[in-house]
Amino acid sequence: MLTLCSVTFGTREDFSRQPVTTFGHPEETYFGTKAVKGSRGDGAGVAGEYPLVEPSRGIPQRIPDMIEKGRAKVVFFYSYNPLRSAPDPEYQKKIKDAELVVSIPFDWNETSLYTAHYILPENHYLERTEHPKVINGNIYWPSAQISTRFKALESTAGRFDHVDVQFG
């Protein structure tokens, strides 16, 4: 067995007996403690509720129902607009009854306007400081990104409001 800079290398049997940090893999507690996995709030894939729905996709149009029944208190929307894409937009407006609603949109949308307590505008990929992955010619972000923004130019004295530019 060889120990180098607090990193232990050994046989497979050695790894099963002691906690080991290996190159390229963070320690078990690196990301903090793991949360206890409970039942799904929307009932997707749960026997007696919606067993035929694929659990990884869930049932997002049930969010207002989950809030009414106390199954959800905090809701985060990342690039999702249920007031436009889910059935019955007036029913979806009940999302605002949650204790906290955070919307992270790419553009201004109905969910941000009518339901969100906080709006965290998402950056366009050209505004980001990290490098994107390119897969099959498409820009791909492996996870939700929240990053700093830097001002490109100082505003000029003769600038117009967005509405003035849009409608002349």
Phi and psi in radians as a Rosetta constraint file:
Dihedral C 1 N 2 CA 2 C 2 CIRCULARHARMONIC -2.172 0.35
Dihedral N 2 CA 2 C 2 N 3 CIRCULARHARMONIC 2.245 0.35
Dihedral C 2 N 3 CA 3 C 3 CIRCULARHARMONIC -1.975 0.35
Dihedral N 3 CA 3 C 3 N 4 CIRCULARHARMONIC 2.223 0.35
Dihedral C 3 N 4 CA 4 C 4 CIRCULARHARMONIC -2.458 0.35
Dihedral N 4 CA 4 C 4 N 5 CIRCULARHARMONIC 2.072 0.35
Dihedral C 4 N 5 CA 5 C 5 CIRCULARHARMONIC 0.928 0.35
Dihedral N 5 CA 5 C 5 N 6 CIRCULARHARMONIC 0.856 0.35
Dihedral C 5 N 6 CA 6 C 6 CIRCULARHARMONIC 1.107 0.35
Dihedral N 6 CA 6 C 6 N 7 CIRCULARHARMONIC 0.279 0.35
Dihedral C 6 N 7 CA 7 C 7 CIRCULARHARMONIC -2.016 0.35
Dihedral N 7 CA 7 C 7 N 8 CIRCULARHARMONIC 2.230 0.35
Dihedral C 7 N 8 CA 8 C 8 CIRCULARHARMONIC -1.868 0.35
Dihedral N 8 CA 8 C 8 N 9 CIRCULARHARMONIC 2.283 0.35
Dihedral C 8 N 9 CA 9 C 9 CIRCULARHARMONIC -1.974 0.35
Dihedral N 9 CA 9 C 9 N 10 CIRCULARHARMONIC 2.479 0.35
Dihedral C 9 N 10 CA 10 C 10 CIRCULARHARMONIC -2.950 0.35
Dihedral N 10 CA 10 C 10 N 11 CIRCULARHARMONIC -2.897 0.35
Dihedral C 10 N 11 CA 11 C 11 CIRCULARHARMONIC -1.440 0.35
Dihedral N 11 CA 11 C 11 N 12 CIRCULARHARMONIC 2.972 0.35
Dihedral C 11 N 12 CA 12 C 12 CIRCULARHARMONIC -1.039 0.35
Dihedral N 12 CA 12 C 12 N 13 CIRCULARHARMONIC -0.640 0.35
Dihedral C 12 N 13 CA 13 C 13 CIRCULARHARMONIC -1.141 0.35
Dihedral N 13 CA 13 C 13 N 14 CIRCULARHARMONIC -0.634 0.35
Dihedral C 13 N 14 CA 14 C 14 CIRCULARHARMONIC -1.119 0.35
Dihedral N 14 CA 14 C 14 N 15 CIRCULARHARMONIC -0.661 0.35
Dihedral C 14 N 15 CA 15 C 15 CIRCULARHARMONIC -1.153 0.35
Dihedral N 15 CA 15 C 15 N 16 CIRCULARHARMONIC -0.597 0.35
Dihedral C 15 N 16 CA 16 C 16 CIRCULARHARMONIC -1.303 0.35
Dihedral N 16 CA 16 C 16 N 17 CIRCULARHARMONIC -0.338 0.35
Dihedral C 16 N 17 CA 17 C 17 CIRCULARHARMONIC -1.598 0.35
Dihedral N 17 CA 17 C 17 N 18 CIRCULARHARMONIC -0.409 0.35
Dihedral C 17 N 18 CA 18 C 18 CIRCULARHARMONIC -2.459 0.35
Dihedral N 18 CA 18 C 18 N 19 CIRCULARHARMONIC 2.655 0.35
Dihedral C 18 N 19 CA 19 C 19 CIRCULARHARMONIC -1.216 0.35
Dihedral N 19 CA 19 C 19 N 20 CIRCULARHARMONIC 2.324 0.35
Dihedral C 19 N 20 CA 20 C 20 CIRCULARHARMONIC -2.322 0.35
Dihedral N 20 CA 20 C 20 N 21 CIRCULARHARMONIC 2.422 0.35
Dihedral C 20 N 21 CA 21 C 21 CIRCULARHARMONIC -1.760 0.35
Dihedral N 21 CA 21 C 21 N 22 CIRCULARHARMONIC 2.236 0.35
Dihedral C 21 N 22 CA 22 C 22 CIRCULARHARMONIC -2.037 0.35
Dihedral N 22 CA 22 C 22 N 23 CIRCULARHARMONIC 2.720 0.35
Dihedral C 22 N 23 CA 23 C 23 CIRCULARHARMONIC -1.071 0.35
Dihedral N 23 CA 23 C 23 N 24 CIRCULARHARMONIC 2.364 0.35
Dihedral C 23 N 24 CA 24 C 24 CIRCULARHARMONIC 1.491 0.35
Dihedral N 24 CA 24 C 24 N 25 CIRCULARHARMONIC -0.149 0.35
Dihedral C 24 N 25 CA 25 C 25 CIRCULARHARMONIC -2.254 0.35
Dihedral N 25 CA 25 C 25 N 26 CIRCULARHARMONIC 2.119 0.35
Dihedral C 25 N 26 CA 26 C 26 CIRCULARHARMONIC -1.226 0.35
Dihedral N 26 CA 26 C 26 N 27 CIRCULARHARMONIC 2.785 0.35
Dihedral C 26 N 27 CA 27 C 27 CIRCULARHARMONIC -1.078 0.35
Dihedral N 27 CA 27 C 27 N 28 CIRCULARHARMONIC 2.819 0.35
Dihedral C 27 N 28 CA 28 C 28 CIRCULARHARMONIC -1.017 0.35
Dihedral N 28 CA 28 C 28 N 29 CIRCULARHARMONIC -0.623 0.35
Dihedral C 28 N 29 CA 29 C 29 CIRCULARHARMONIC -1.678 0.35
Dihedral N 29 CA 29 C 29 N 30 CIRCULARHARMONIC 0.188 0.35
Dihedral C 29 N 30 CA 30 C 30 CIRCULARHARMONIC -1.017 0.35
Dihedral N 30 CA 30 C 30 N 31 CIRCULARHARMONIC -0.738 0.35
Dihedral C 30 N 31 CA 31 C 31 CIRCULARHARMONIC -1.625 0.35
Dihedral N 31 CA 31 C 31 N 32 CIRCULARHARMONIC 0.224 0.35
Dihedral C 31 N 32 CA 32 C 32 CIRCULARHARMONIC 1.629 0.35
Dihedral N 32 CA 32 C 32 N 33 CIRCULARHARMONIC -3.079 0.35
Dihedral C 32 N 33 CA 33 C 33 CIRCULARHARMONIC -1.279 0.35
Dihedral N 33 CA 33 C 33 N 34 CIRCULARHARMONIC 2.648 0.35
Dihedral C 33 N 34 CA 34 C 34 CIRCULARHARMONIC -1.495 0.35
Dihedral N 34 CA 34 C 34 N 35 CIRCULARHARMONIC 2.377 0.35
Dihedral C 34 N 35 CA 35 C 35 CIRCULARHARMONIC -1.291 0.35
Dihedral N 35 CA 35 C 35 N 36 CIRCULARHARMONIC 2.609 0.35
Dihedral C 35 N 36 CA 36 C 36 CIRCULARHARMONIC -1.240 0.35
Dihedral N 36 CA 36 C 36 N 37 CIRCULARHARMONIC 2.260 0.35
Dihedral C 36 N 37 CA 37 C 37 CIRCULARHARMONIC -1.436 0.35
Dihedral N 37 CA 37 C 37 N 38 CIRCULARHARMONIC 2.079 0.35
Dihedral C 37 N 38 CA 38 C 38 CIRCULARHARMONIC -1.787 0.35
Dihedral N 38 CA 38 C 38 N 39 CIRCULARHARMONIC -2.979 0.35
Dihedral C 38 N 39 CA 39 C 39 CIRCULARHARMONIC -1.350 0.35
Dihedral N 39 CA 39 C 39 N 40 CIRCULARHARMONIC 2.737 0.35
Dihedral C 39 N 40 CA 40 C 40 CIRCULARHARMONIC -1.263 0.35
Dihedral N 40 CA 40 C 40 N 41 CIRCULARHARMONIC 2.400 0.35
Dihedral C 40 N 41 CA 41 C 41 CIRCULARHARMONIC -1.242 0.35
Dihedral N 41 CA 41 C 41 N 42 CIRCULARHARMONIC -0.529 0.35
Dihedral C 41 N 42 CA 42 C 42 CIRCULARHARMONIC -1.534 0.35
Dihedral N 42 CA 42 C 42 N 43 CIRCULARHARMONIC -0.158 0.35
Dihedral C 42 N 43 CA 43 C 43 CIRCULARHARMONIC 1.423 0.35
Dihedral N 43 CA 43 C 43 N 44 CIRCULARHARMONIC 0.145 0.35
Dihedral C 43 N 44 CA 44 C 44 CIRCULARHARMONIC -1.174 0.35
Dihedral N 44 CA 44 C 44 N 45 CIRCULARHARMONIC 2.168 0.35
Dihedral C 44 N 45 CA 45 C 45 CIRCULARHARMONIC 1.319 0.35
Dihedral N 45 CA 45 C 45 N 46 CIRCULARHARMONIC 0.142 0.35
Dihedral C 45 N 46 CA 46 C 46 CIRCULARHARMONIC -1.702 0.35
Dihedral N 46 CA 46 C 46 N 47 CIRCULARHARMONIC 2.238 0.35
Dihedral C 46 N 47 CA 47 C 47 CIRCULARHARMONIC -1.064 0.35
Dihedral N 47 CA 47 C 47 N 48 CIRCULARHARMONIC 2.364 0.35
Dihedral C 47 N 48 CA 48 C 48 CIRCULARHARMONIC 1.569 0.35
Dihedral N 48 CA 48 C 48 N 49 CIRCULARHARMONIC -0.193 0.35
Dihedral C 48 N 49 CA 49 C 49 CIRCULARHARMONIC -2.058 0.35
Dihedral N 49 CA 49 C 49 N 50 CIRCULARHARMONIC -1.502 0.35
Dihedral C 49 N 50 CA 50 C 50 CIRCULARHARMONIC -2.290 0.35
Dihedral N 50 CA 50 C 50 N 51 CIRCULARHARMONIC 1.248 0.35
Dihedral C 50 N 51 CA 51 C 51 CIRCULARHARMONIC -1.181 0.35
Dihedral N 51 CA 51 C 51 N 52 CIRCULARHARMONIC -0.382 0.35
Dihedral C 51 N 52 CA 52 C 52 CIRCULARHARMONIC -1.565 0.35
Dihedral N 52 CA 52 C 52 N 53 CIRCULARHARMONIC -0.121 0.35
Dihedral C 52 N 53 CA 53 C 53 CIRCULARHARMONIC -1.442 0.35
Dihedral N 53 CA 53 C 53 N 54 CIRCULARHARMONIC 2.344 0.35
Dihedral C 53 N 54 CA 54 C 54 CIRCULARHARMONIC -1.172 0.35
Dihedral N 54 CA 54 C 54 N 55 CIRCULARHARMONIC 2.093 0.35
Dihedral C 54 N 55 CA 55 C 55 CIRCULARHARMONIC -1.036 0.35
Dihedral N 55 CA 55 C 55 N 56 CIRCULARHARMONIC -0.552 0.35
Dihedral C 55 N 56 CA 56 C 56 CIRCULARHARMONIC -1.191 0.35
Dihedral N 56 CA 56 C 56 N 57 CIRCULARHARMONIC -0.394 0.35
Dihedral C 56 N 57 CA 57 C 57 CIRCULARHARMONIC -1.630 0.35
Dihedral N 57 CA 57 C 57 N 58 CIRCULARHARMONIC -0.619 0.35
Dihedral C 57 N 58 CA 58 C 58 CIRCULARHARMONIC 1.249 0.35
Dihedral N 58 CA 58 C 58 N 59 CIRCULARHARMONIC -3.012 0.35
Dihedral C 58 N 59 CA 59 C 59 CIRCULARHARMONIC -2.271 0.35
Dihedral N 59 CA 59 C 59 N 60 CIRCULARHARMONIC 1.414 0.35
Dihedral C 59 N 60 CA 60 C 60 CIRCULARHARMONIC -1.137 0.35
Dihedral N 60 CA 60 C 60 N 61 CIRCULARHARMONIC -0.445 0.35
Dihedral C 60 N 61 CA 61 C 61 CIRCULARHARMONIC -1.223 0.35
Dihedral N 61 CA 61 C 61 N 62 CIRCULARHARMONIC -0.121 0.35
Dihedral C 61 N 62 CA 62 C 62 CIRCULARHARMONIC -1.591 0.35
Dihedral N 62 CA 62 C 62 N 63 CIRCULARHARMONIC 0.084 0.35
Dihedral C 62 N 63 CA 63 C 63 CIRCULARHARMONIC -0.992 0.35
Dihedral N 63 CA 63 C 63 N 64 CIRCULARHARMONIC -0.804 0.35
Dihedral C 63 N 64 CA 64 C 64 CIRCULARHARMONIC -1.046 0.35
Dihedral N 64 CA 64 C 64 N 65 CIRCULARHARMONIC -0.659 0.35
Dihedral C 64 N 65 CA 65 C 65 CIRCULARHARMONIC -1.145 0.35
Dihedral N 65 CA 65 C 65 N 66 CIRCULARHARMONIC -0.697 0.35
Dihedral C 65 N 66 CA 66 C 66 CIRCULARHARMONIC -1.126 0.35
Dihedral N 66 CA 66 C 66 N 67 CIRCULARHARMONIC -0.651 0.35
Dihedral C 66 N 67 CA 67 C 67 CIRCULARHARMONIC -1.178 0.35
Dihedral N 67 CA 67 C 67 N 68 CIRCULARHARMONIC -0.773 0.35
Dihedral C 67 N 68 CA 68 C 68 CIRCULARHARMONIC -1.061 0.35
Dihedral N 68 CA 68 C 68 N 69 CIRCULARHARMONIC -0.675 0.35
Dihedral C 68 N 69 CA 69 C 69 CIRCULARHARMONIC -1.478 0.35
Dihedral N 69 CA 69 C 69 N 70 CIRCULARHARMONIC -0.025 0.35
Dihedral C 69 N 70 CA 70 C 70 CIRCULARHARMONIC 1.400 0.35
Dihedral N 70 CA 70 C 70 N 71 CIRCULARHARMONIC 0.246 0.35
Dihedral C 70 N 71 CA 71 C 71 CIRCULARHARMONIC -1.445 0.35
Dihedral N 71 CA 71 C 71 N 72 CIRCULARHARMONIC -0.315 0.35
Dihedral C 71 N 72 CA 72 C 72 CIRCULARHARMONIC -2.408 0.35
Dihedral N 72 CA 72 C 72 N 73 CIRCULARHARMONIC 2.273 0.35
Dihedral C 72 N 73 CA 73 C 73 CIRCULARHARMONIC -1.967 0.35
Dihedral N 73 CA 73 C 73 N 74 CIRCULARHARMONIC -0.510 0.35
Dihedral C 73 N 74 CA 74 C 74 CIRCULARHARMONIC -2.183 0.35
Dihedral N 74 CA 74 C 74 N 75 CIRCULARHARMONIC 2.346 0.35
Dihedral C 74 N 75 CA 75 C 75 CIRCULARHARMONIC -2.277 0.35
Dihedral N 75 CA 75 C 75 N 76 CIRCULARHARMONIC 2.245 0.35
Dihedral C 75 N 76 CA 76 C 76 CIRCULARHARMONIC -1.959 0.35
Dihedral N 76 CA 76 C 76 N 77 CIRCULARHARMONIC 2.262 0.35
Dihedral C 76 N 77 CA 77 C 77 CIRCULARHARMONIC -1.954 0.35
Dihedral N 77 CA 77 C 77 N 78 CIRCULARHARMONIC 2.104 0.35
Dihedral C 77 N 78 CA 78 C 78 CIRCULARHARMONIC -2.003 0.35
Dihedral N 78 CA 78 C 78 N 79 CIRCULARHARMONIC 1.913 0.35
Dihedral C 78 N 79 CA 79 C 79 CIRCULARHARMONIC 0.953 0.35
Dihedral N 79 CA 79 C 79 N 80 CIRCULARHARMONIC 0.741 0.35
Dihedral C 79 N 80 CA 80 C 80 CIRCULARHARMONIC -2.435 0.35
Dihedral N 80 CA 80 C 80 N 81 CIRCULARHARMONIC 2.401 0.35
Dihedral C 80 N 81 CA 81 C 81 CIRCULARHARMONIC -2.274 0.35
Dihedral N 81 CA 81 C 81 N 82 CIRCULARHARMONIC 1.484 0.35
Dihedral C 81 N 82 CA 82 C 82 CIRCULARHARMONIC -1.146 0.35
Dihedral N 82 CA 82 C 82 N 83 CIRCULARHARMONIC -0.446 0.35
Dihedral C 82 N 83 CA 83 C 83 CIRCULARHARMONIC -1.187 0.35
Dihedral N 83 CA 83 C 83 N 84 CIRCULARHARMONIC -0.358 0.35
Dihedral C 83 N 84 CA 84 C 84 CIRCULARHARMONIC -1.743 0.35
Dihedral N 84 CA 84 C 84 N 85 CIRCULARHARMONIC -0.640 0.35
Dihedral C 84 N 85 CA 85 C 85 CIRCULARHARMONIC -1.750 0.35
Dihedral N 85 CA 85 C 85 N 86 CIRCULARHARMONIC -0.366 0.35
Dihedral C 85 N 86 CA 86 C 86 CIRCULARHARMONIC -1.615 0.35
Dihedral N 86 CA 86 C 86 N 87 CIRCULARHARMONIC 2.737 0.35
Dihedral C 86 N 87 CA 87 C 87 CIRCULARHARMONIC -1.191 0.35
Dihedral N 87 CA 87 C 87 N 88 CIRCULARHARMONIC 2.659 0.35
Dihedral C 87 N 88 CA 88 C 88 CIRCULARHARMONIC 0.989 0.35
Dihedral N 88 CA 88 C 88 N 89 CIRCULARHARMONIC 1.331 0.35
Dihedral C 88 N 89 CA 89 C 89 CIRCULARHARMONIC -0.994 0.35
Dihedral N 89 CA 89 C 89 N 90 CIRCULARHARMONIC -0.596 0.35
Dihedral C 89 N 90 CA 90 C 90 CIRCULARHARMONIC -1.131 0.35
Dihedral N 90 CA 90 C 90 N 91 CIRCULARHARMONIC -0.655 0.35
Dihedral C 90 N 91 CA 91 C 91 CIRCULARHARMONIC -1.164 0.35
Dihedral N 91 CA 91 C 91 N 92 CIRCULARHARMONIC -0.661 0.35
Dihedral C 91 N 92 CA 92 C 92 CIRCULARHARMONIC -1.149 0.35
Dihedral N 92 CA 92 C 92 N 93 CIRCULARHARMONIC -0.406 0.35
Dihedral C 92 N 93 CA 93 C 93 CIRCULARHARMONIC -1.143 0.35
Dihedral N 93 CA 93 C 93 N 94 CIRCULARHARMONIC -0.249 0.35
Dihedral C 93 N 94 CA 94 C 94 CIRCULARHARMONIC -1.180 0.35
Dihedral N 94 CA 94 C 94 N 95 CIRCULARHARMONIC -0.136 0.35
Dihedral C 94 N 95 CA 95 C 95 CIRCULARHARMONIC -1.030 0.35
Dihedral N 95 CA 95 C 95 N 96 CIRCULARHARMONIC -0.533 0.35
Dihedral C 95 N 96 CA 96 C 96 CIRCULARHARMONIC -1.119 0.35
Dihedral N 96 CA 96 C 96 N 97 CIRCULARHARMONIC -0.225 0.35
Dihedral C 96 N 97 CA 97 C 97 CIRCULARHARMONIC -1.327 0.35
Dihedral N 97 CA 97 C 97 N 98 CIRCULARHARMONIC -0.131 0.35
Dihedral C 97 N 98 CA 98 C 98 CIRCULARHARMONIC -1.180 0.35
Dihedral N 98 CA 98 C 98 N 99 CIRCULARHARMONIC 2.756 0.35
Dihedral C 98 N 99 CA 99 C 99 CIRCULARHARMONIC -1.127 0.35
Dihedral N 99 CA 99 C 99 N 100 CIRCULARHARMONIC -0.591 0.35
Dihedral C 99 N 100 CA 100 C 100 CIRCULARHARMONIC -2.585 0.35
Dihedral N 100 CA 100 C 100 N 101 CIRCULARHARMONIC 2.242 0.35
Dihedral C 100 N 101 CA 101 C 101 CIRCULARHARMONIC -2.210 0.35
Dihedral N 101 CA 101 C 101 N 102 CIRCULARHARMONIC 2.133 0.35
Dihedral C 101 N 102 CA 102 C 102 CIRCULARHARMONIC -2.076 0.35
Dihedral N 102 CA 102 C 102 N 103 CIRCULARHARMONIC 2.247 0.35
Dihedral C 102 N 103 CA 103 C 103 CIRCULARHARMONIC -1.996 0.35
Dihedral N 103 CA 103 C 103 N 104 CIRCULARHARMONIC 2.299 0.35
Dihedral C 103 N 104 CA 104 C 104 CIRCULARHARMONIC -2.095 0.35
Dihedral N 104 CA 104 C 104 N 105 CIRCULARHARMONIC 1.436 0.35
Dihedral C 104 N 105 CA 105 C 105 CIRCULARHARMONIC -1.670 0.35
Dihedral N 105 CA 105 C 105 N 106 CIRCULARHARMONIC 2.742 0.35
Dihedral C 105 N 106 CA 106 C 106 CIRCULARHARMONIC -1.420 0.35
Dihedral N 106 CA 106 C 106 N 107 CIRCULARHARMONIC -0.471 0.35
Dihedral C 106 N 107 CA 107 C 107 CIRCULARHARMONIC -2.471 0.35
Dihedral N 107 CA 107 C 107 N 108 CIRCULARHARMONIC 2.934 0.35
Dihedral C 107 N 108 CA 108 C 108 CIRCULARHARMONIC -1.185 0.35
Dihedral N 108 CA 108 C 108 N 109 CIRCULARHARMONIC 2.255 0.35
Dihedral C 108 N 109 CA 109 C 109 CIRCULARHARMONIC -2.417 0.35
Dihedral N 109 CA 109 C 109 N 110 CIRCULARHARMONIC 3.016 0.35
Dihedral C 109 N 110 CA 110 C 110 CIRCULARHARMONIC -1.124 0.35
Dihedral N 110 CA 110 C 110 N 111 CIRCULARHARMONIC -0.666 0.35
Dihedral C 110 N 111 CA 111 C 111 CIRCULARHARMONIC -1.095 0.35
Dihedral N 111 CA 111 C 111 N 112 CIRCULARHARMONIC -0.727 0.35
Dihedral C 111 N 112 CA 112 C 112 CIRCULARHARMONIC -1.107 0.35
Dihedral N 112 CA 112 C 112 N 113 CIRCULARHARMONIC -0.737 0.35
Dihedral C 112 N 113 CA 113 C 113 CIRCULARHARMONIC -1.192 0.35
Dihedral N 113 CA 113 C 113 N 114 CIRCULARHARMONIC -0.814 0.35
Dihedral C 113 N 114 CA 114 C 114 CIRCULARHARMONIC -1.672 0.35
Dihedral N 114 CA 114 C 114 N 115 CIRCULARHARMONIC -0.345 0.35
Dihedral C 114 N 115 CA 115 C 115 CIRCULARHARMONIC -2.181 0.35
Dihedral N 115 CA 115 C 115 N 116 CIRCULARHARMONIC -0.458 0.35
Dihedral C 115 N 116 CA 116 C 116 CIRCULARHARMONIC -1.343 0.35
Dihedral N 116 CA 116 C 116 N 117 CIRCULARHARMONIC 2.370 0.35
Dihedral C 116 N 117 CA 117 C 117 CIRCULARHARMONIC -1.430 0.35
Dihedral N 117 CA 117 C 117 N 118 CIRCULARHARMONIC -0.627 0.35
Dihedral C 117 N 118 CA 118 C 118 CIRCULARHARMONIC -2.296 0.35
Dihedral N 118 CA 118 C 118 N 119 CIRCULARHARMONIC 2.459 0.35
Dihedral C 118 N 119 CA 119 C 119 CIRCULARHARMONIC -2.128 0.35
Dihedral N 119 CA 119 C 119 N 120 CIRCULARHARMONIC 2.111 0.35
Dihedral C 119 N 120 CA 120 C 120 CIRCULARHARMONIC -1.936 0.35
Dihedral N 120 CA 120 C 120 N 121 CIRCULARHARMONIC 1.665 0.35
Dihedral C 120 N 121 CA 121 C 121 CIRCULARHARMONIC -1.097 0.35
Dihedral N 121 CA 121 C 121 N 122 CIRCULARHARMONIC 2.333 0.35
Dihedral C 121 N 122 CA 122 C 122 CIRCULARHARMONIC -1.425 0.35
Dihedral N 122 CA 122 C 122 N 123 CIRCULARHARMONIC 2.550 0.35
Dihedral C 122 N 123 CA 123 C 123 CIRCULARHARMONIC -1.425 0.35
Dihedral N 123 CA 123 C 123 N 124 CIRCULARHARMONIC 2.567 0.35
Dihedral C 123 N 124 CA 124 C 124 CIRCULARHARMONIC -1.255 0.35
Dihedral N 124 CA 124 C 124 N 125 CIRCULARHARMONIC 2.707 0.35
Dihedral C 124 N 125 CA 125 C 125 CIRCULARHARMONIC -1.085 0.35
Dihedral N 125 CA 125 C 125 N 126 CIRCULARHARMONIC -0.440 0.35
Dihedral C 125 N 126 CA 126 C 126 CIRCULARHARMONIC -1.316 0.35
Dihedral N 126 CA 126 C 126 N 127 CIRCULARHARMONIC -0.279 0.35
Dihedral C 126 N 127 CA 127 C 127 CIRCULARHARMONIC -1.584 0.35
Dihedral N 127 CA 127 C 127 N 128 CIRCULARHARMONIC -0.085 0.35
Dihedral C 127 N 128 CA 128 C 128 CIRCULARHARMONIC -1.463 0.35
Dihedral N 128 CA 128 C 128 N 129 CIRCULARHARMONIC 2.723 0.35
Dihedral C 128 N 129 CA 129 C 129 CIRCULARHARMONIC -1.777 0.35
Dihedral N 129 CA 129 C 129 N 130 CIRCULARHARMONIC -0.192 0.35
Dihedral C 129 N 130 CA 130 C 130 CIRCULARHARMONIC -1.699 0.35
Dihedral N 130 CA 130 C 130 N 131 CIRCULARHARMONIC 2.874 0.35
Dihedral C 130 N 131 CA 131 C 131 CIRCULARHARMONIC -1.558 0.35
Dihedral N 131 CA 131 C 131 N 132 CIRCULARHARMONIC 2.329 0.35
Dihedral C 131 N 132 CA 132 C 132 CIRCULARHARMONIC -1.412 0.35
Dihedral N 132 CA 132 C 132 N 133 CIRCULARHARMONIC 2.828 0.35
Dihedral C 132 N 133 CA 133 C 133 CIRCULARHARMONIC -1.595 0.35
Dihedral N 133 CA 133 C 133 N 134 CIRCULARHARMONIC 2.493 0.35
Dihedral C 133 N 134 CA 134 C 134 CIRCULARHARMONIC -1.990 0.35
Dihedral N 134 CA 134 C 134 N 135 CIRCULARHARMONIC 2.056 0.35
Dihedral C 134 N 135 CA 135 C 135 CIRCULARHARMONIC -2.141 0.35
Dihedral N 135 CA 135 C 135 N 136 CIRCULARHARMONIC 2.105 0.35
Dihedral C 135 N 136 CA 136 C 136 CIRCULARHARMONIC 0.919 0.35
Dihedral N 136 CA 136 C 136 N 137 CIRCULARHARMONIC 0.669 0.35
Dihedral C 136 N 137 CA 137 C 137 CIRCULARHARMONIC 1.421 0.35
Dihedral N 137 CA 137 C 137 N 138 CIRCULARHARMONIC -0.004 0.35
Dihedral C 137 N 138 CA 138 C 138 CIRCULARHARMONIC -1.874 0.35
Dihedral N 138 CA 138 C 138 N 139 CIRCULARHARMONIC 2.465 0.35
Dihedral C 138 N 139 CA 139 C 139 CIRCULARHARMONIC -1.349 0.35
Dihedral N 139 CA 139 C 139 N 140 CIRCULARHARMONIC 2.289 0.35
Dihedral C 139 N 140 CA 140 C 140 CIRCULARHARMONIC -2.293 0.35
Dihedral N 140 CA 140 C 140 N 141 CIRCULARHARMONIC 2.309 0.35
Dihedral C 140 N 141 CA 141 C 141 CIRCULARHARMONIC -1.918 0.35
Dihedral N 141 CA 141 C 141 N 142 CIRCULARHARMONIC 2.084 0.35
Dihedral C 141 N 142 CA 142 C 142 CIRCULARHARMONIC -1.196 0.35
Dihedral N 142 CA 142 C 142 N 143 CIRCULARHARMONIC -0.280 0.35
Dihedral C 142 N 143 CA 143 C 143 CIRCULARHARMONIC -2.712 0.35
Dihedral N 143 CA 143 C 143 N 144 CIRCULARHARMONIC 2.961 0.35
Dihedral C 143 N 144 CA 144 C 144 CIRCULARHARMONIC -1.066 0.35
Dihedral N 144 CA 144 C 144 N 145 CIRCULARHARMONIC 2.397 0.35
Dihedral C 144 N 145 CA 145 C 145 CIRCULARHARMONIC -2.110 0.35
Dihedral N 145 CA 145 C 145 N 146 CIRCULARHARMONIC 2.308 0.35
Dihedral C 145 N 146 CA 146 C 146 CIRCULARHARMONIC -2.232 0.35
Dihedral N 146 CA 146 C 146 N 147 CIRCULARHARMONIC 2.075 0.35
Dihedral C 146 N 147 CA 147 C 147 CIRCULARHARMONIC -2.429 0.35
Dihedral N 147 CA 147 C 147 N 148 CIRCULARHARMONIC 3.027 0.35
Dihedral C 147 N 148 CA 148 C 148 CIRCULARHARMONIC -1.315 0.35
Dihedral N 148 CA 148 C 148 N 149 CIRCULARHARMONIC 2.687 0.35
Dihedral C 148 N 149 CA 149 C 149 CIRCULARHARMONIC -2.005 0.35
Dihedral N 149 CA 149 C 149 N 150 CIRCULARHARMONIC 2.539 0.35
Dihedral C 149 N 150 CA 150 C 150 CIRCULARHARMONIC -2.140 0.35
Dihedral N 150 CA 150 C 150 N 151 CIRCULARHARMONIC 2.390 0.35
Dihedral C 150 N 151 CA 151 C 151 CIRCULARHARMONIC -1.198 0.35
Dihedral N 151 CA 151 C 151 N 152 CIRCULARHARMONIC 2.241 0.35
Dihedral C 151 N 152 CA 152 C 152 CIRCULARHARMONIC -1.395 0.35
Dihedral N 152 CA 152 C 152 N 153 CIRCULARHARMONIC -0.769 0.35
Dihedral C 152 N 153 CA 153 C 153 CIRCULARHARMONIC -2.419 0.35
Dihedral N 153 CA 153 C 153 N 154 CIRCULARHARMONIC 2.653 0.35
Dihedral C 153 N 154 CA 154 C 154 CIRCULARHARMONIC -1.329 0.35
Dihedral N 154 CA 154 C 154 N 155 CIRCULARHARMONIC 2.523 0.35
Dihedral C 154 N 155 CA 155 C 155 CIRCULARHARMONIC -1.238 0.35
Dihedral N 155 CA 155 C 155 N 156 CIRCULARHARMONIC 2.627 0.35
Dihedral C 155 N 156 CA 156 C 156 CIRCULARHARMONIC -1.707 0.35
Dihedral N 156 CA 156 C 156 N 157 CIRCULARHARMONIC 2.854 0.35
Dihedral C 156 N 157 CA 157 C 157 CIRCULARHARMONIC -1.202 0.35
Dihedral N 157 CA 157 C 157 N 158 CIRCULARHARMONIC -0.506 0.35
Dihedral C 157 N 158 CA 158 C 158 CIRCULARHARMONIC -1.691 0.35
Dihedral N 158 CA 158 C 158 N 159 CIRCULARHARMONIC 0.622 0.35
Dihedral C 158 N 159 CA 159 C 159 CIRCULARHARMONIC -1.447 0.35
Dihedral N 159 CA 159 C 159 N 160 CIRCULARHARMONIC 2.757 0.35
Dihedral C 159 N 160 CA 160 C 160 CIRCULARHARMONIC -1.999 0.35
Dihedral N 160 CA 160 C 160 N 161 CIRCULARHARMONIC 2.664 0.35
Dihedral C 160 N 161 CA 161 C 161 CIRCULARHARMONIC -1.196 0.35
Dihedral N 161 CA 161 C 161 N 162 CIRCULARHARMONIC 2.721 0.35
Dihedral C 161 N 162 CA 162 C 162 CIRCULARHARMONIC -0.984 0.35
Dihedral N 162 CA 162 C 162 N 163 CIRCULARHARMONIC -0.732 0.35
Dihedral C 162 N 163 CA 163 C 163 CIRCULARHARMONIC -1.105 0.35
Dihedral N 163 CA 163 C 163 N 164 CIRCULARHARMONIC -0.700 0.35
Dihedral C 163 N 164 CA 164 C 164 CIRCULARHARMONIC -1.119 0.35
Dihedral N 164 CA 164 C 164 N 165 CIRCULARHARMONIC -0.686 0.35
Dihedral C 164 N 165 CA 165 C 165 CIRCULARHARMONIC -1.212 0.35
Dihedral N 165 CA 165 C 165 N 166 CIRCULARHARMONIC -0.742 0.35
Dihedral C 165 N 166 CA 166 C 166 CIRCULARHARMONIC -1.175 0.35
Dihedral N 166 CA 166 C 166 N 167 CIRCULARHARMONIC -0.730 0.35
Dihedral C 166 N 167 CA 167 C 167 CIRCULARHARMONIC -1.851 0.35
Dihedral N 167 CA 167 C 167 N 168 CIRCULARHARMONIC 0.115 0.35
